[in-house]
Amino acid sequence: MKVFGIKTCDTCRKARKWLDENGKPYQWQDLREQPVDAQRLQRWLDELGPEQLINRRSTSWRQLDEATRTRVMNPATATAVIEQHPTLIKRPVFETGDRVMVGFSEAVRQSL
């Protein structure tokens, strides 16, 4: 399993602690230090859609102008915007085999 997030994110810290405590092996990737490539972003967008992948409550979202917000919510143009603003991604993102999940809700924990 691969886990993507930001080391200073409280939800990511909780998720990593839970994974460690439950003996779930994973690889960690900090989105600020090592951004994901366009191909992976596109796969996430194809599977989840921008509504699930984009954190519209984040400071990053609030700082965007309306035209950029429109572009990031369009699956055809979202990848380029997310590459410039990786903190727009809702965190953490879990890749498990062929599945992609985002957030750390009870449903995600059950799936892990």
C-alpha positions as a Markdown table, in Angstrom:
| # | Residue | x | y | z |
|---|---|---|---|---|
| 1 | Met | 0.0 | 0.0 | 0.0 |
| 2 | Lys | 1.2 | 3.5 | -0.8 |
| 3 | Val | 0.0 | 6.5 | 1.3 |
| 4 | Phe | 0.2 | 10.0 | 0.1 |
| 5 | Gly | -0.1 | 13.1 | 2.3 |
| 6 | Ile | 1.7 | 15.9 | 4.0 |
| 7 | Lys | 3.7 | 15.2 | 7.2 |
| 8 | Thr | 2.2 | 18.2 | 9.0 |
| 9 | Cys | -1.4 | 17.2 | 8.3 |
| 10 | Asp | -3.2 | 16.0 | 11.4 |
| 11 | Thr | -5.4 | 13.5 | 9.5 |
| 12 | Cys | -2.3 | 12.1 | 7.8 |
| 13 | Arg | -0.6 | 11.7 | 11.2 |
| 14 | Lys | -3.7 | 9.9 | 12.6 |
| 15 | Ala | -3.8 | 7.6 | 9.6 |
| 16 | Arg | -0.1 | 6.7 | 9.8 |
| 17 | Lys | -0.4 | 6.0 | 13.5 |
| 18 | Trp | -3.4 | 3.8 | 12.9 |
| 19 | Leu | -1.6 | 1.9 | 10.1 |
| 20 | Asp | 1.5 | 1.4 | 12.4 |
| 21 | Glu | -0.7 | 0.3 | 15.4 |
| 22 | Asn | -2.6 | -2.2 | 13.2 |
| 23 | Gly | 0.5 | -3.7 | 11.5 |
| 24 | Lys | -0.4 | -2.5 | 8.0 |
| 25 | Pro | 2.7 | -2.1 | 5.9 |
| 26 | Tyr | 2.8 | 1.0 | 3.7 |
| 27 | Gln | 5.1 | 3.4 | 1.8 |
| 28 | Trp | 4.7 | 7.1 | 2.7 |
| 29 | Gln | 5.1 | 9.9 | 0.2 |
| 30 | Asp | 4.9 | 13.5 | 1.2 |
| 31 | Leu | 3.1 | 15.5 | -1.5 |
| 32 | Arg | 5.1 | 18.6 | -0.9 |
| 33 | Glu | 8.5 | 17.0 | -0.9 |
| 34 | Gln | 7.8 | 14.5 | -3.7 |
| 35 | Pro | 4.8 | 15.6 | -5.8 |
| 36 | Val | 3.0 | 12.9 | -7.8 |
| 37 | Asp | 3.3 | 12.8 | -11.5 |
| 38 | Ala | 0.6 | 13.8 | -14.0 |
| 39 | Gln | -0.1 | 10.1 | -14.9 |
| 40 | Arg | -0.9 | 9.2 | -11.3 |
| 41 | Leu | -3.0 | 12.3 | -10.8 |
| 42 | Gln | -5.0 | 11.6 | -13.8 |
| 43 | Arg | -5.6 | 8.0 | -12.6 |
| 44 | Trp | -6.8 | 9.4 | -9.2 |
| 45 | Leu | -9.1 | 11.9 | -11.0 |
| 46 | Asp | -10.5 | 9.1 | -13.3 |
| 47 | Glu | -11.3 | 6.9 | -10.3 |
| 48 | Leu | -12.4 | 9.5 | -7.8 |
| 49 | Gly | -13.4 | 12.5 | -9.8 |
| 50 | Pro | -12.4 | 16.1 | -8.7 |
| 51 | Glu | -15.4 | 16.3 | -6.3 |
| 52 | Gln | -13.8 | 13.6 | -4.1 |
| 53 | Leu | -10.1 | 14.4 | -4.7 |
| 54 | Ile | -10.1 | 18.1 | -4.2 |
| 55 | Asn | -10.3 | 19.6 | -0.7 |
| 56 | Arg | -12.6 | 22.6 | -1.2 |
| 57 | Arg | -12.3 | 23.5 | 2.5 |
| 58 | Ser | -8.5 | 24.0 | 2.4 |
| 59 | Thr | -6.6 | 27.3 | 2.6 |
| 60 | Ser | -5.2 | 26.4 | -0.9 |
| 61 | Trp | -8.6 | 26.3 | -2.4 |
| 62 | Arg | -9.7 | 29.6 | -0.8 |
| 63 | Gln | -6.6 | 31.3 | -2.2 |
| 64 | Leu | -7.4 | 30.4 | -5.8 |
| 65 | Asp | -9.2 | 32.7 | -8.1 |
| 66 | Glu | -12.6 | 31.7 | -9.6 |
| 67 | Ala | -11.1 | 30.8 | -13.0 |
| 68 | Thr | -8.6 | 28.4 | -11.5 |
| 69 | Arg | -11.2 | 26.8 | -9.3 |
| 70 | Thr | -13.3 | 26.1 | -12.4 |
| 71 | Arg | -10.2 | 24.6 | -14.1 |
| 72 | Val | -9.4 | 22.3 | -11.1 |
| 73 | Met | -13.0 | 21.0 | -10.9 |
| 74 | Asn | -12.9 | 20.1 | -14.7 |
| 75 | Pro | -11.4 | 16.6 | -15.1 |
| 76 | Ala | -9.9 | 17.6 | -18.4 |
| 77 | Thr | -7.8 | 20.5 | -16.9 |
| 78 | Ala | -7.5 | 19.5 | -13.2 |
| 79 | Thr | -4.1 | 17.7 | -13.5 |
| 80 | Ala | -2.2 | 20.8 | -14.5 |
| 81 | Val | -3.7 | 22.9 | -11.7 |
| 82 | Ile | -3.1 | 20.2 | -9.0 |
| 83 | Glu | 0.5 | 19.8 | -10.2 |
| 84 | Gln | 1.0 | 23.5 | -9.4 |
| 85 | His | -1.0 | 23.3 | -6.1 |
| 86 | Pro | -0.5 | 19.7 | -4.6 |
| 87 | Thr | -2.0 | 20.8 | -1.3 |
| 88 | Leu | -5.4 | 20.9 | -3.0 |
| 89 | Ile | -5.5 | 17.1 | -2.8 |
| 90 | Lys | -7.7 | 15.8 | 0.0 |
| 91 | Arg | -5.5 | 13.8 | 2.4 |
| 92 | Pro | -4.4 | 11.1 | 2.9 |
| 93 | Val | -4.7 | 9.2 | -0.4 |
| 94 | Phe | -4.3 | 5.5 | -0.2 |
| 95 | Glu | -3.4 | 3.3 | -3.2 |
| 96 | Thr | -4.0 | -0.4 | -2.5 |
| 97 | Gly | -3.5 | -2.5 | -5.5 |
| 98 | Asp | -6.0 | -1.2 | -8.1 |
| 99 | Arg | -8.0 | 0.9 | -5.6 |
| 100 | Val | -7.6 | 4.6 | -4.7 |
| 101 | Met | -9.2 | 5.9 | -1.5 |
| 102 | Val | -9.1 | 9.4 | 0.0 |
| 103 | Gly | -9.6 | 10.6 | 3.5 |
| 104 | Phe | -9.5 | 8.7 | 6.8 |
| 105 | Ser | -13.2 | 8.0 | 7.5 |
| 106 | Glu | -14.5 | 4.8 | 9.1 |
| 107 | Ala | -15.4 | 3.4 | 5.7 |
| 108 | Val | -11.8 | 3.9 | 4.5 |
| 109 | Arg | -10.4 | 2.2 | 7.7 |
| 110 | Gln | -12.7 | -0.7 | 7.1 |
| 111 | Ser | -11.5 | -1.1 | 3.5 |
| 112 | Leu | -7.9 | -1.0 | 4.6 |
